[in-house]
Amino acid sequence: MNDRESYTKFAFEGADLFYVELSMVSFKNYLKLIEDNFDQQKNILTDRYNQFKNSNEDNDNFRSPLHMTSEQLYELEEEFVQRFRQSLIIQLFSYVERDLKSICNSHSSSTESIYSIIDLKGSNDLDKIKKYMSKSMNIEIAKFSLWPFINSLRILRNKIVHEDATIQANDNDFNNLFAFAKNRFKLKSDNPKPIFYTIKLYDQIFLNECIKNVEDFMKEIMLTYKPIFNKV
C-alpha cells in the first residue's frame, strides 16, 4: 500500500477554509490601514510643498522649507512606502510557506508516514512541499493555474530578503522576475546598460492581487485533497 492509498485521519474542514479567509482579511485590513495613512501623509506634504512653492520665500537655499518638504515627500514614497510593501510581501509568503509546511507535517503525522518534507530533496522549501504533496497527498500543486504566480512570489520575496530588493541582470531568476513584474512592479535602473535592477513596488493593486491569489491557492489545495478514511 503506497502513500496515496494509505488510510488517514487527516482531512480539511470548513474551519480550515475559514482560517485562510480570516488570515487574508487581516492582511487586507493591515494593507488598507497603512496605505491610507501613507496617502494622508502624502496629501499633507504635497499641500505644504505647493504652499511653499507659491510663496515669496527664498527657495534656493538647500535647507529651505520647500527643499525640506520635497525631501520628506521623496523619503515617504521611496523609502517608507517601499519598506512597508516589501515587508508585506515577506509576511505574505512566510504565511504561505509556514502553513503549507504545517499541512504536510500534519498529514505526515496523521498517516504515520515514514518520511516528512525534511527528508525530501529540493532546491527550496516550496519545492519540497510540492514533492511531498504530489507523493503523499495526490495534490499536484505545480499544475494549479496559480502555481507560477506563487513561485514567482517566492523569487520576489527572496530578492527582497537576501539581496536588498535588487536583482542582477545575469541572475538565473531574472527572466522569471522580469515577466512577473509586467504591469505589477518596476525593475528600475538609471544605467542605459544595467548590471542590476532595483525592485520598486509602486502599485498597491499588486499587493491586493498577491493577497487574493494566496487565498485562492491555499483554498484550492484544501478543496483538491481527497482523504481515504479507514472503514470501521
N, C-alpha and C positions, 0 to 999 in steps of 0.2 A: 504494500500500500504506500504510494508516494505522498508527498506533502499535499498535493492538490486533492487527494482523495481522503485525507485523514479527517476524522470527526473532530469537531471543535465546539467549545462553549463560547468562542469569540464571535461577536456579531455587533453590528452598528445598530443603534436605536434612534428614535426620534430625538432623544436628548442630545445625542452626538451632533446631529444636524443643527439643533438649536444652539449648541455651544459655538459652532462655526459662525452662525448668523450673529450671535451676540458679540463674538470677538470682532467681527467685521464692522458691526455698528459702533463699537468702541473706537476702532481705527478711524471710521468716518467722522465721528464726533470730535475726536482729537485733531484730525486734519482741519476740519472746519473752524474749530476754536482758534487754533494757532494762525491759520491763514487769514481769518477775519481780523485778527489783531494786527497782523502784518499790513493788511490793506488800510486799516485805520491809521497806523503809524505812517505809512507811505503818503496818505492823503494829507495828514498834518504837515509832514515835511515838505511836500510839494507846494502846499499853500504858502508855507513860510518862505520857501525858495522864491516863489513868484512875487511875494511882497517885497523881498529884499532886491530882487531883480528890477522891479519897477520903482524902487525908491531912488532918492538922490544921493544915497550914501556912496562912498568910495569903495568899489568892489574889486579894485585891482590888488588890494592887499591880500596876501595868502591866508591871513587869519581873519579876513572879513567875514561877517555873518553869512554872506552869500556863499563863499567858498566852503565855510564850515558846514553849512546846511547841505551843500552839494556832496560833500564827503560823507555826511550821515546817510544821505539817500543811497549812495553807492554801497556803503557798508551794509545797509539794510538789505538791498537787493542782491548783492554779490557775495555777501558773507553770511548774514543771519538766515535769510530765506534758504540759501543753498545748504547750509549746515542742517537746518531742520528737515528739509526734504530728503537729504542724504540719510539722516537718522531714521526717517520713516521707512525708506527702502530697506535699511538694515533690519529694523524691527519686524517689518512685514515678512521678509524672507526667513528671519530667525523663527518666526511663528510657524511658517510652513515646514521648515526643517525639523523643528522640535516636535511638532505634532505628528509628522509622518514617522519619525523615529519612534515616538510613543506608540503609534498604531502597530508598527512592525514588532516592537518589543512585547506589546500586549498579546499580539497574535502568536508570537513565538512561545510565550509562557503558557497561554491557554491551550495550545496544541501540543505542548511538551516537545517542541521541535528540538532536534539535535544540534541546531545551529541558529544563530541570530544574525542581524545585519553586521555586527562587528566581526563576524567570521568570514564575511564575503569580501572579495577583492573588488575594488572600484577606484576610479580616478578621483572621486569625491563622495561625500556622504549622500548626496542626491542620487548618484549613480548606484550606490549600494542599496539604497531604498528601492530604486527602480528594479534592481535584480531580485531583491527579496520578495517584493510584491508579485513579480512575474512568476517566480519559482514556487512560492508558498501560498499565495493568495489568489492566483489566477487573475491578477489585475495587470493589464499591460498599459501602464501609465504613459509609456513612450508613444502609444497610439492615440492618446487623447488629443483633441484638437488644441487644447491649451498647453500641452507639453512644451512646444518651442518657446512660448511666452515665459513659462516658469523657469525653463533652463536659461533663457537669456536674462531673466531677472537675477538668477544666481550669479551670472557673469558680471552683471552691473554691480551687484552688491559686493562682489569680490574686488572689483576695481576701486570702489569707494573705500572699502576697509583696508585693503593691502597696498594700494597704490595712490592713495590720497585723491581719488576721483580723477585719475588720468589713465590713458592707455597709449602704449607705443604703437606707432604706425605698422611695425612689423610683428606685433603681438599675434599669437595664434588665434586669439578670440576677436581680433579687430573686425573682420568681415561680419561676424555674427552681431557684434555690438553696433556696427555701422548701420546694418539693415534694421536692427531693433530700434535704433534712435529715430528713424524717419517718422516725422510728424509727432514725436513723443518728447525728445530732448535733443540737446545740441552737443556735438563734439566740436569744441572750439579751439582754434589755433590762430595766432597772429602771423605765423610764418607761412609764406606762399608755398614752401615745400616742407610741410610739417613733419617732424620726427615723432612728436607725441601730441596728443589732444587732451584738453581738459573737458570733463563731463559737466555740463550745466543743465540743471533741472529747472527750466524756465516755465514749464507748463503744469499747473496744478491738475489739469484734466488727466494727465498721465498717471498721477498718484491715485486718482479715483478709479482709473482703469485697472491699476495694479490691485487695489482692494477688491474690486468686483471679480477679477479673474482668479485671484487666490480663493475667494469664496466659492466660485463655481467649480474650480479644480478640486478643492477639498470635498465638496459635496458629491462630485462625480465619482470619486474614489469610494465613498461610503455607499452610494447607490449601485455601484458596479459589483461590489463584493457580494458573493452568494455563499453563505456558510452551509456546511453539511453537518447537521446535528445527529448525534448518536441516538438511535431509536431505543427507547427503554422497553 
